[in-house]
Amino acid sequence: MPESKLSDYIGNLNVVLFAPEDLELVKGSPGIRRKFINSEFGQMSANYLLNLLEYRKVLKDRNAYLKNISISKGRPIYDKTYLQVLDDQLSDFGSKIIQQRFLLVKKLEGYAQKIHQAISGGEDLNIKYRTFPGLDDQSGFEDIRKIFPNN
């Protein structure tokens, strides 16, 4: 029986589209890869998306605050406590994002490895997320927070 509605195909028609611009994920800047990862992981985890949105909000607030710092007698005038609160929030949200990226890349590696072995005749595939030196998928939140900028 033919399907009459587009919604009947959702979950039943799996398609992978590869376009020439997808090579930018490999050849392009890290920012392009981060944008792709944020988009994909945001669909996989509501918590990841929430942390990412909070991080961006705090970063926007911090940048606006820094931009509006006034200078008197050659010295900046600003609330050090408020700036520290923003820096701490950035470190917290950023560390959560990095930790979640490690976990999600590990999960993705498991799925990809099975598919890769099936099409490559058993060859292993390893996917690694590299961020700050000294961090890996075994790093906990506190390990990440110690290395995160602004600390």
VOPAGU-2260 file (C-alpha; in pm, 1 decimal, decimal comma):
REM VOPAGU-2260
SITE   aa  ch    i         X         Y         Z
SITE  MET   A    0       0,0       0,0       0,0
SITE  PRO   A    1     153,1     336,6     -99,8
SITE  GLU   A    2     224,2     592,1     171,1
SITE  SER   A    3       4,3     899,6     137,7
SITE  LYS   A    4     158,4    1137,2     391,7
SITE  LEU   A    5     516,2    1254,2     435,9
SITE  SER   A    6     488,0    1183,4     809,0
SITE  ASP   A    7     442,4     811,6     727,4
SITE  TYR   A    8     806,7     804,0     615,1
SITE  ILE   A    9     952,6     947,3     935,9
SITE  GLY   A   10    1147,1     673,6    1110,2
SITE  ASN   A   11    1106,7     441,2     812,1
SITE  LEU   A   12    1323,7     602,6     549,7
SITE  ASN   A   13    1686,1     634,7     657,2
SITE  VAL   A   14    1893,8     847,6     424,8
SITE  VAL   A   15    2248,8     977,7     446,3
SITE  LEU   A   16    2322,9    1271,5     220,9
SITE  PHE   A   17    2683,4    1355,8     142,3
SITE  ALA   A   18    2749,1    1682,1     -35,8
SITE  PRO   A   19    3082,0    1832,3    -148,4
SITE  GLU   A   20    3059,9    2102,2     119,4
SITE  ASP   A   21    3065,4    1824,7     381,9
SITE  LEU   A   22    3440,3    1800,8     318,3
SITE  GLU   A   23    3468,6    2123,9     516,7
SITE  LEU   A   24    3418,4    1908,8     828,0
SITE  VAL   A   25    3755,5    1751,5     755,6
SITE  LYS   A   26    3937,5    2029,0     572,2
SITE  GLY   A   27    3782,1    2334,4     732,4
SITE  SER   A   28    3842,2    2521,1    1054,7
SITE  PRO   A   29    3774,8    2382,6    1402,8
SITE  GLY   A   30    3483,7    2626,3    1427,9
SITE  ILE   A   31    3304,8    2445,9    1145,1
SITE  ARG   A   32    3349,8    2112,4    1324,3
SITE  ARG   A   33    3229,0    2259,5    1655,8
SITE  LYS   A   34    2920,1    2402,0    1487,5
SITE  PHE   A   35    2844,3    2062,2    1333,4
SITE  ILE   A   36    2903,5    1878,3    1662,6
SITE  ASN   A   37    2688,0    2127,6    1854,5
SITE  SER   A   38    2407,3    2084,7    1603,0
SITE  GLU   A   39    2419,4    1704,5    1606,7
SITE  PHE   A   40    2476,0    1661,7    1981,0
SITE  GLY   A   41    2205,3    1917,3    2054,7
SITE  GLN   A   42    1962,9    1682,3    1880,3
SITE  MET   A   43    2092,1    1382,6    2076,6
SITE  SER   A   44    2087,5    1540,2    2423,1
SITE  ALA   A   45    1854,4    1807,8    2558,7
SITE  ASN   A   46    2097,0    1857,0    2848,3
SITE  TYR   A   47    2384,9    1925,4    2605,6
SITE  LEU   A   48    2172,4    2181,6    2422,8
SITE  LEU   A   49    2072,4    2348,0    2751,4
SITE  ASN   A   50    2436,7    2378,0    2863,6
SITE  LEU   A   51    2535,9    2514,2    2522,5
SITE  LEU   A   52    2260,2    2777,8    2528,1
SITE  GLU   A   53    2350,3    2880,7    2883,9
SITE  TYR   A   54    2720,0    2901,2    2791,1
SITE  ARG   A   55    2640,8    3126,2    2494,2
SITE  LYS   A   56    2415,2    3348,4    2707,2
SITE  VAL   A   57    2680,2    3394,5    2978,0
SITE  LEU   A   58    2949,8    3456,1    2714,2
SITE  LYS   A   59    2730,7    3722,1    2550,7
SITE  ASP   A   60    2667,1    3886,3    2890,7
SITE  ARG   A   61    3038,0    3875,6    2979,0
SITE  ASN   A   62    3145,0    4023,7    2645,1
SITE  ALA   A   63    2886,0    4301,2    2674,3
SITE  TYR   A   64    3004,8    4378,6    3027,7
SITE  LEU   A   65    3370,6    4390,4    2921,2
SITE  LYS   A   66    3283,4    4613,9    2627,0
SITE  ASN   A   67    3115,5    4865,0    2857,1
SITE  ILE   A   68    3390,1    4891,8    3119,5
SITE  SER   A   69    3477,6    5255,3    3170,6
SITE  ILE   A   70    3823,9    5393,1    3228,1
SITE  SER   A   71    3903,1    5655,9    3486,8
SITE  LYS   A   72    4250,5    5802,9    3527,6
SITE  GLY   A   73    4389,7    5534,4    3300,8
SITE  ARG   A   74    4245,6    5248,8    3508,9
SITE  PRO   A   75    3945,9    5031,0    3427,6
SITE  ILE   A   76    3647,6    5056,3    3660,6
SITE  TYR   A   77    3448,4    4736,1    3694,3
SITE  ASP   A   78    3293,3    4500,5    3947,1
SITE  LYS   A   79    3553,1    4225,1    3995,9
SITE  THR   A   80    3304,5    4005,0    4182,9
SITE  TYR   A   81    3048,0    4021,1    3901,0
SITE  LEU   A   82    3315,0    3943,1    3641,8
SITE  GLN   A   83    3435,4    3647,1    3853,8
SITE  VAL   A   84    3078,4    3513,1    3872,8
SITE  LEU   A   85    3052,2    3529,6    3493,3
SITE  ASP   A   86    3393,6    3363,2    3454,1
SITE  ASP   A   87    3292,2    3085,7    3695,0
SITE  GLN   A   88    2967,8    3027,1    3506,4
SITE  LEU   A   89    3157,9    3010,6    3176,8
SITE  SER   A   90    3397,0    2756,3    3326,7
SITE  ASP   A   91    3111,8    2547,3    3465,0
SITE  PHE   A   92    2902,8    2540,8    3148,1
SITE  GLY   A   93    3208,7    2503,1    2924,8
SITE  SER   A   94    3340,0    2213,0    3131,8
SITE  LYS   A   95    3001,0    2040,1    3120,6
SITE  ILE   A   96    2994,0    2081,9    2741,6
SITE  ILE   A   97    3342,7    1935,8    2701,8
SITE  GLN   A   98    3260,5    1643,6    2931,7
SITE  GLN   A   99    2940,8    1574,9    2736,6
SITE  ARG   A  100    3130,5    1591,8    2407,2
SITE  PHE   A  101    3368,6    1322,5    2533,4
SITE  LEU   A  102    3073,6    1101,6    2629,4
SITE  LEU   A  103    2880,8    1159,6    2307,7
SITE  VAL   A  104    3186,4    1102,2    2085,9
SITE  LYS   A  105    3249,1     774,0    2271,7
SITE  LYS   A  106    2887,5     671,7    2209,2
SITE  LEU   A  107    2916,0     771,9    1843,4
SITE  GLU   A  108    3239,5     572,1    1814,6
SITE  GLY   A  109    3056,6     257,2    1926,1
SITE  TYR   A  110    2792,7     294,0    1654,8
SITE  ALA   A  111    3040,7     395,0    1385,5
SITE  GLN   A  112    3283,0     114,5    1472,3
SITE  LYS   A  113    3020,5    -155,2    1405,0
SITE  ILE   A  114    2929,1      -3,4    1070,0
SITE  HIS   A  115    3292,4      53,2     974,3
SITE  GLN   A  116    3386,4    -306,3    1057,4
SITE  ALA   A  117    3098,0    -434,0     846,2
SITE  ILE   A  118    3201,1    -237,5     538,9
SITE  SER   A  119    3579,2    -262,5     584,4
SITE  GLY   A  120    3609,6    -632,8     653,8
SITE  GLY   A  121    3674,0    -602,5    1026,8
SITE  GLU   A  122    3908,0    -302,4    1038,5
SITE  ASP   A  123    3893,1    -106,3    1365,7
SITE  LEU   A  124    3785,0     256,5    1378,5
SITE  ASN   A  125    3873,4     497,6    1657,1
SITE  ILE   A  126    3715,6     839,2    1694,8
SITE  LYS   A  127    3872,2    1082,9    1940,2
SITE  TYR   A  128    3766,3    1424,5    2059,4
SITE  ARG   A  129    4067,4    1644,7    2121,3
SITE  THR   A  130    4036,0    1960,9    2318,2
SITE  PHE   A  131    4283,2    2096,6    2573,3
SITE  PRO   A  132    4616,6    1914,8    2618,6
SITE  GLY   A  133    4601,4    1673,1    2909,7
SITE  LEU   A  134    4231,2    1595,2    2870,9
SITE  ASP   A  135    4079,2    1278,0    2729,0
SITE  ASP   A  136    3758,6    1076,7    2752,2
SITE  GLN   A  137    3858,5     961,6    3103,6
SITE  SER   A  138    3871,2    1320,5    3234,8
SITE  GLY   A  139    3607,9    1412,1    3489,9
SITE  PHE   A  140    3431,2    1743,5    3537,3
SITE  GLU   A  141    3683,0    1870,4    3794,0
SITE  ASP   A  142    3978,7    1772,1    3570,7
SITE  ILE   A  143    3825,2    1967,8    3284,8
SITE  ARG   A  144    3735,0    2267,4    3500,8
SITE  LYS   A  145    4095,4    2298,7    3624,9
SITE  ILE   A  146    4220,4    2336,3    3268,3
SITE  PHE   A  147    3931,2    2543,5    3134,4
SITE  PRO   A  148    4023,0    2905,0    3046,7
SITE  ASN   A  149    3954,0    3178,5    3303,3
SITE  ASN   A  150    4069,6    2961,0    3593,1
